[in-house]
Amino acid sequence: MSSWRAWTVWGIGVFAYLVAVVQRTSFGVVGLEASDRFHVGGAVLSAFTVLQLVVYASLQIPVGMLVDRFGSRVMVSIGAVFMALGQLQISVAESVVTGIIGRMLVGMGDAMTFVSVLRLVPLWFPARRVPLLTQLTGMLGMLGQLVSVIPFLALLHARGWTTGFLSLACLSVLVVVLVLAMLRNAPHGTARAAEGSPEGTRAVLAAAWRQPGTRLGLWSHFTVQFSGTVFALAWGFPFMVAGQGYDTATAAGLMSFFVVVALIAGPPMGRFVSRHPLRRSTLVLLITGLTALVWAVVLLYPGKAPLWLMVVLVAVLAVGGPSSMIGFDFARTFNPSHRLGTATGIVNSGGFAAALVTMFLVGYLLDVQHALGLSPQGLYSLDAFRVALAAQLVVMGFGAVMVFGVRRKVRRQLAASGVHVAPLRVALGVALDEARAKRLARR
Ligand SMILES: N[C@@H](Cc1c[nH]cn1)C(=O)NCC(=O)O
């Protein structure tokens, strides 16, 4: 049994991450109000989100290194202070520049939270619980999106922009108080191992990168997470409404379905990972293959894709979020605890870097087709989207090749330590034989 102390620390960590997700997603839900306040259209507004993501992704590795050095408590508190300052700035900002500075501060604080919170889990809980708790951390944090969409939006509509964003700043202040009062980096006695490393910071980074298991985590995260992120944060809505011709209510319903599926998929994914640790990369590849297949069917479907097909697409994309947590499991199982933050930061940069590159590629391909007169029905026509969104298949293919390549190295390393990974066919045969033998023994 884990102590109440461990659950309290984890609970506060999860709350801090949930609040970070609220801060991250709060601007996206007030697009119309932001357009009025800053007197700008969609293109400039998307710069707020893109810059916030650029800051978030580029800070992952430095943050990981800092967590290994200073521990989760300091990093989560500093992150919450940055987010409080960012939202305070947004609450009074009236120009694009001051607004973007606010969002970048939020991105900085957000970047410090997830990696630091994940690092608490293996330090406070026994190894067998870690995969499921890691999934639950990601899953519960996602509920922050609903806080943005429901109570925050209602408050902003009732009391106005400044009160809405000031309340979010106060939420992060509450996180700082809770973290300083009750969050500890590790149980007594393990605190030294959990803070500061016997190696120098650069040596920690080099060692984490040299470990093929970290890179397998990076490419797994890269390959399975980006398509869902691109869909949810950038191109999903324009594709469904302007490209496919769905009304906004249906598109909004599909987006809510995305969140529900991502929430439901977390626990089974965690259980699979703890029961079949040698099949993690196979699951990543299977989910990547399935995502590519469903995208190909949607993009090649003659005319508007039927609703059932869009439901399947959204479900597959939503599973990508929980699946990407497999990347963190690779980081954890292949690195000692004093390198865990750094390795987790490396892994977490994968999916977000891939998402940024893809967001840009899709926008660029839409623009180029329009400029060359190849999309006469409009910039956001279905045919233009077919070509632009197909770029995802190239990014997915690249990621899958990297997963295959680095997995070979990981398996060689495992074999050297006496762990041999049987081909899937053989392993499935053995599992079926065992199940049959168990059934017979029960008769
Ligand atoms: N894979 C996500 C988290 C997640 C879990 N379930 C669905 N999504 C991830 O990498 N998150 C990083 C972050 O900062 O949120």
The ligand as an SDF file (V2000), in Angstrom:
LIG
                    3D

 15 15  0  0  0  0  0  0  0  0999 V2000
    0.3170   12.7400  -23.9930 N   0  0  0  0  0  0  0  0  0  0  0  0
   -0.0110   13.9660  -23.3530 C   0  0  0  0  0  0  0  0  0  0  0  0
   -0.8840   13.8300  -22.1600 C   0  0  0  0  0  0  0  0  0  0  0  0
   -2.1310   13.0350  -22.3940 C   0  0  0  0  0  0  0  0  0  0  0  0
   -2.5450   12.0020  -21.6540 C   0  0  0  0  0  0  0  0  0  0  0  0
   -3.7080   11.5950  -22.1500 N   0  0  0  0  0  0  0  0  0  0  0  0
   -3.9720   12.3520  -23.1720 C   0  0  0  0  0  0  0  0  0  0  0  0
   -3.0150   13.2450  -23.3060 N   0  0  0  0  0  0  0  0  0  0  0  0
    1.2760   14.7370  -23.0540 C   0  0  0  0  0  0  0  0  0  0  0  0
    2.3180   14.3720  -23.5250 O   0  0  0  0  0  0  0  0  0  0  0  0
    1.1660   15.7910  -22.2970 N   0  0  0  0  0  0  0  0  0  0  0  0
    2.2050   16.7160  -21.9760 C   0  0  0  0  0  0  0  0  0  0  0  0
    1.5840   17.9280  -21.3720 C   0  0  0  0  0  0  0  0  0  0  0  0
    2.2950   18.8620  -20.9620 O   0  0  0  0  0  0  0  0  0  0  0  0
    0.3510   17.9770  -21.2970 O   0  0  0  0  0  0  0  0  0  0  0  0
  1  2  1  0
  2  3  1  0
  2  9  1  0
  3  4  1  0
  4  5  2  0
  4  8  1  0
  5  6  1  0
  6  7  1  0
  7  8  2  0
  9 10  2  0
  9 11  1  0
 11 12  1  0
 12 13  1  0
 13 14  2  0
 13 15  1  0
M  END
$$$$
